[in-house]
Amino acid sequence: MIGENLLSRLGATARDQVASVGYGARMFVNMLGLSAGMLKRPRLVVEQLHFIGNYSLLIITLSGLFVGMVLGLQGYYTLNKYGAEQSLGLLVALGLTRELGPVITALLFAGRAGTSLTAEIGLMKAGEQLSAMEMMAVNPLQRVLAPRFWAGVLSVPLLASIFSAVGVFGGYLVGVQLIGVDDGAFWSQMQGGVDIWKDIFNGFVKSVVFGIAITFVALYQGYESQPTPEDVARATTRTVVLSSLAIWWLDFMLTALMFSK
């Protein structure tokens, strides 16, 4: 009896998860199909881009600066053992553009903007604002979710670029100004070793994929949460957990595809 109950619960859980994935996929396709209507009202995306991206700029900039400084310091100690400290600029630039810039930006974005989106949509649902829109023949997917989705997709690559640029500057401050690595060698090694397509463009592609995943997870969790404060809080927590797991899984898959050749 106990085994049968356990098996039935596992089956019900698996069925609910499959149904949730199917509903999420259908919602994603519907939202993309309704996105064309935003061309008539681009102000909606611009407002959300300001809310999502601009308010995340400070934490992204400060984090990029300190990550670059730490990377410069640790990189120098490692390269100095092999007499290759002149390659510090290349190490910092590759580490930021390929991996640290997109990944850390995505994690910070999920914690700051993703939770905000989930809470906002969840509270709108709890306050019956979404239901009121449907009563007035306004599609919430088109009016509320789609502008926020595209604003998030645009914000993450821009923030990741700023993170990497500020991080390189932080590595320069530590490596050149503090430790004394040659200025010309720092920049020349970086310019000669960083490829615009293999390194910078692939990092940009990563950040776009991360932006799609984070923003949709945040919107979906808020839209599907129960209209109660407790469930909105749980949905916000799920956004952080699921977004973080999605970032790490996608990062592994994209890295294997991009840099395996």
Contacts in CASP RR format, 6 or more apart in sequence:
PFRMAT RR
TARGET T0000
AUTHOR 0000-0000-0000
METHOD contacts of the structure
MODEL  1
MIGENLLSRLGATARDQVASVGYGARMFVNMLGLSAGMLKRPRLVVEQLH
FIGNYSLLIITLSGLFVGMVLGLQGYYTLNKYGAEQSLGLLVALGLTREL
GPVITALLFAGRAGTSLTAEIGLMKAGEQLSAMEMMAVNPLQRVLAPRFW
AGVLSVPLLASIFSAVGVFGGYLVGVQLIGVDDGAFWSQMQGGVDIWKDI
FNGFVKSVVFGIAITFVALYQGYESQPTPEDVARATTRTVVLSSLAIWWL
DFMLTALMFSK
20 224 0 8 1.000
23 224 0 8 1.000
24 220 0 8 1.000
27 141 0 8 1.000
27 220 0 8 1.000
27 223 0 8 1.000
28 216 0 8 1.000
30 141 0 8 1.000
31 141 0 8 1.000
31 142 0 8 1.000
31 145 0 8 1.000
31 146 0 8 1.000
31 149 0 8 1.000
34 139 0 8 1.000
34 141 0 8 1.000
34 142 0 8 1.000
34 146 0 8 1.000
35 142 0 8 1.000
35 146 0 8 1.000
35 149 0 8 1.000
35 150 0 8 1.000
37 142 0 8 1.000
38 44 0 8 1.000
38 45 0 8 1.000
38 142 0 8 1.000
38 146 0 8 1.000
38 147 0 8 1.000
38 150 0 8 1.000
44 143 0 8 1.000
44 147 0 8 1.000
45 147 0 8 1.000
45 150 0 8 1.000
45 151 0 8 1.000
45 154 0 8 1.000
47 147 0 8 1.000
48 147 0 8 1.000
48 148 0 8 1.000
48 150 0 8 1.000
48 151 0 8 1.000
48 152 0 8 1.000
49 151 0 8 1.000
49 152 0 8 1.000
49 154 0 8 1.000
49 155 0 8 1.000
51 151 0 8 1.000
52 113 0 8 1.000
52 116 0 8 1.000
52 117 0 8 1.000
52 148 0 8 1.000
52 151 0 8 1.000
52 152 0 8 1.000
52 155 0 8 1.000
53 113 0 8 1.000
53 151 0 8 1.000
53 152 0 8 1.000
53 155 0 8 1.000
53 158 0 8 1.000
53 159 0 8 1.000
55 112 0 8 1.000
55 113 0 8 1.000
56 108 0 8 1.000
56 109 0 8 1.000
56 112 0 8 1.000
56 113 0 8 1.000
56 155 0 8 1.000
56 159 0 8 1.000
57 159 0 8 1.000
57 162 0 8 1.000
59 108 0 8 1.000
59 112 0 8 1.000
60 105 0 8 1.000
60 108 0 8 1.000
60 109 0 8 1.000
60 159 0 8 1.000
60 162 0 8 1.000
60 163 0 8 1.000
61 162 0 8 1.000
61 163 0 8 1.000
61 166 0 8 1.000
63 104 0 8 1.000
63 108 0 8 1.000
63 163 0 8 1.000
64 101 0 8 1.000
64 104 0 8 1.000
64 163 0 8 1.000
64 164 0 8 1.000
64 166 0 8 1.000
64 167 0 8 1.000
64 170 0 8 1.000
65 166 0 8 1.000
65 167 0 8 1.000
65 169 0 8 1.000
65 170 0 8 1.000
67 96 0 8 1.000
67 100 0 8 1.000
67 101 0 8 1.000
67 104 0 8 1.000
67 163 0 8 1.000
67 167 0 8 1.000
68 92 0 8 1.000
68 96 0 8 1.000
68 166 0 8 1.000
68 167 0 8 1.000
68 168 0 8 1.000
68 169 0 8 1.000
68 170 0 8 1.000
68 171 0 8 1.000
68 174 0 8 1.000
69 167 0 8 1.000
69 170 0 8 1.000
69 171 0 8 1.000
69 173 0 8 1.000
69 174 0 8 1.000
71 91 0 8 1.000
71 92 0 8 1.000
71 95 0 8 1.000
71 96 0 8 1.000
71 100 0 8 1.000
71 167 0 8 1.000
71 171 0 8 1.000
72 88 0 8 1.000
72 91 0 8 1.000
72 92 0 8 1.000
72 170 0 8 1.000
72 171 0 8 1.000
72 174 0 8 1.000
72 175 0 8 1.000
73 174 0 8 1.000
73 175 0 8 1.000
73 179 0 8 1.000
75 88 0 8 1.000
75 91 0 8 1.000
75 92 0 8 1.000
76 85 0 8 1.000
76 88 0 8 1.000
76 174 0 8 1.000
76 175 0 8 1.000
76 179 0 8 1.000
76 181 0 8 1.000
79 85 0 8 1.000
79 87 0 8 1.000
79 88 0 8 1.000
79 91 0 8 1.000
85 181 0 8 1.000
86 181 0 8 1.000
86 182 0 8 1.000
86 185 0 8 1.000
86 186 0 8 1.000
86 189 0 8 1.000
87 189 0 8 1.000
88 171 0 8 1.000
88 175 0 8 1.000
88 181 0 8 1.000
88 186 0 8 1.000
88 189 0 8 1.000
89 168 0 8 1.000
89 171 0 8 1.000
89 172 0 8 1.000
89 181 0 8 1.000
89 186 0 8 1.000
89 187 0 8 1.000
89 189 0 8 1.000
89 190 0 8 1.000
90 189 0 8 1.000
90 190 0 8 1.000
90 192 0 8 1.000
90 193 0 8 1.000
90 194 0 8 1.000
92 167 0 8 1.000
92 168 0 8 1.000
92 171 0 8 1.000
92 172 0 8 1.000
92 190 0 8 1.000
93 164 0 8 1.000
93 168 0 8 1.000
93 190 0 8 1.000
93 193 0 8 1.000
93 194 0 8 1.000
93 199 0 8 1.000
94 193 0 8 1.000
94 194 0 8 1.000
94 199 0 8 1.000
95 101 0 8 1.000
96 163 0 8 1.000
96 164 0 8 1.000
96 167 0 8 1.000
96 168 0 8 1.000
97 164 0 8 1.000
97 194 0 8 1.000
97 199 0 8 1.000
97 200 0 8 1.000
97 203 0 8 1.000
98 199 0 8 1.000
98 202 0 8 1.000
98 203 0 8 1.000
98 259 0 8 1.000
99 251 0 8 1.000
99 255 0 8 1.000
100 164 0 8 1.000
101 160 0 8 1.000
101 163 0 8 1.000
101 164 0 8 1.000
101 203 0 8 1.000
101 207 0 8 1.000
102 160 0 8 1.000
102 203 0 8 1.000
102 204 0 8 1.000
102 206 0 8 1.000
102 207 0 8 1.000
102 210 0 8 1.000
102 251 0 8 1.000
103 206 0 8 1.000
103 210 0 8 1.000
103 247 0 8 1.000
103 248 0 8 1.000
103 251 0 8 1.000
104 163 0 8 1.000
105 156 0 8 1.000
105 159 0 8 1.000
105 160 0 8 1.000
105 163 0 8 1.000
105 207 0 8 1.000
105 210 0 8 1.000
106 156 0 8 1.000
106 160 0 8 1.000
106 207 0 8 1.000
106 210 0 8 1.000
106 211 0 8 1.000
106 214 0 8 1.000
106 243 0 8 1.000
106 247 0 8 1.000
107 244 0 8 1.000
107 247 0 8 1.000
109 152 0 8 1.000
109 155 0 8 1.000
109 156 0 8 1.000
109 159 0 8 1.000
109 210 0 8 1.000
109 211 0 8 1.000
109 214 0 8 1.000
110 214 0 8 1.000
110 218 0 8 1.000
110 239 0 8 1.000
110 240 0 8 1.000
110 243 0 8 1.000
110 244 0 8 1.000
110 247 0 8 1.000
111 239 0 8 1.000
111 240 0 8 1.000
111 243 0 8 1.000
113 152 0 8 1.000
113 155 0 8 1.000
113 214 0 8 1.000
113 218 0 8 1.000
114 214 0 8 1.000
114 215 0 8 1.000
114 217 0 8 1.000
114 218 0 8 1.000
114 239 0 8 1.000
114 240 0 8 1.000
114 243 0 8 1.000
115 218 0 8 1.000
115 236 0 8 1.000
115 239 0 8 1.000
115 240 0 8 1.000
117 148 0 8 1.000
117 215 0 8 1.000
117 218 0 8 1.000
117 219 0 8 1.000
117 222 0 8 1.000
117 239 0 8 1.000
118 218 0 8 1.000
118 219 0 8 1.000
118 221 0 8 1.000
118 222 0 8 1.000
118 225 0 8 1.000
118 232 0 8 1.000
118 235 0 8 1.000
118 236 0 8 1.000
118 239 0 8 1.000
119 222 0 8 1.000
119 232 0 8 1.000
119 236 0 8 1.000
121 130 0 8 1.000
121 144 0 8 1.000
121 145 0 8 1.000
121 148 0 8 1.000
121 218 0 8 1.000
121 219 0 8 1.000
121 222 0 8 1.000
121 223 0 8 1.000
121 225 0 8 1.000
122 222 0 8 1.000
122 223 0 8 1.000
122 225 0 8 1.000
122 227 0 8 1.000
122 232 0 8 1.000
122 235 0 8 1.000
123 232 0 8 1.000
124 130 0 8 1.000
124 144 0 8 1.000
125 131 0 8 1.000
125 222 0 8 1.000
125 223 0 8 1.000
125 225 0 8 1.000
125 227 0 8 1.000
126 227 0 8 1.000
126 228 0 8 1.000
126 229 0 8 1.000
126 232 0 8 1.000
127 227 0 8 1.000
128 227 0 8 1.000
130 140 0 8 1.000
130 144 0 8 1.000
130 223 0 8 1.000
133 139 0 8 1.000
133 140 0 8 1.000
133 143 0 8 1.000
133 144 0 8 1.000
134 140 0 8 1.000
140 223 0 8 1.000
145 219 0 8 1.000
145 223 0 8 1.000
148 215 0 8 1.000
148 219 0 8 1.000
149 215 0 8 1.000
149 216 0 8 1.000
149 219 0 8 1.000
151 215 0 8 1.000
152 211 0 8 1.000
152 214 0 8 1.000
152 215 0 8 1.000
153 208 0 8 1.000
153 211 0 8 1.000
153 212 0 8 1.000
153 215 0 8 1.000
155 211 0 8 1.000
156 207 0 8 1.000
156 208 0 8 1.000
156 210 0 8 1.000
156 211 0 8 1.000
156 214 0 8 1.000
156 215 0 8 1.000
157 204 0 8 1.000
157 207 0 8 1.000
157 208 0 8 1.000
157 211 0 8 1.000
159 207 0 8 1.000
160 203 0 8 1.000
160 204 0 8 1.000
160 206 0 8 1.000
160 207 0 8 1.000
161 204 0 8 1.000
161 207 0 8 1.000
168 190 0 8 1.000
172 186 0 8 1.000
175 181 0 8 1.000
175 186 0 8 1.000
176 182 0 8 1.000
176 183 0 8 1.000
176 186 0 8 1.000
194 200 0 8 1.000
198 258 0 8 1.000
198 259 0 8 1.000
202 254 0 8 1.000
202 258 0 8 1.000
202 259 0 8 1.000
205 254 0 8 1.000
205 258 0 8 1.000
206 250 0 8 1.000
206 251 0 8 1.000
206 254 0 8 1.000
206 258 0 8 1.000
209 250 0 8 1.000
209 254 0 8 1.000
210 247 0 8 1.000
210 250 0 8 1.000
210 251 0 8 1.000
213 243 0 8 1.000
213 246 0 8 1.000
213 247 0 8 1.000
213 250 0 8 1.000
214 243 0 8 1.000
214 246 0 8 1.000
214 247 0 8 1.000
217 239 0 8 1.000
217 242 0 8 1.000
217 243 0 8 1.000
217 246 0 8 1.000
218 239 0 8 1.000
218 243 0 8 1.000
221 235 0 8 1.000
221 236 0 8 1.000
221 238 0 8 1.000
221 239 0 8 1.000
221 242 0 8 1.000
222 232 0 8 1.000
222 235 0 8 1.000
222 239 0 8 1.000
224 235 0 8 1.000
225 231 0 8 1.000
225 232 0 8 1.000
225 234 0 8 1.000
225 235 0 8 1.000
226 232 0 8 1.000
END
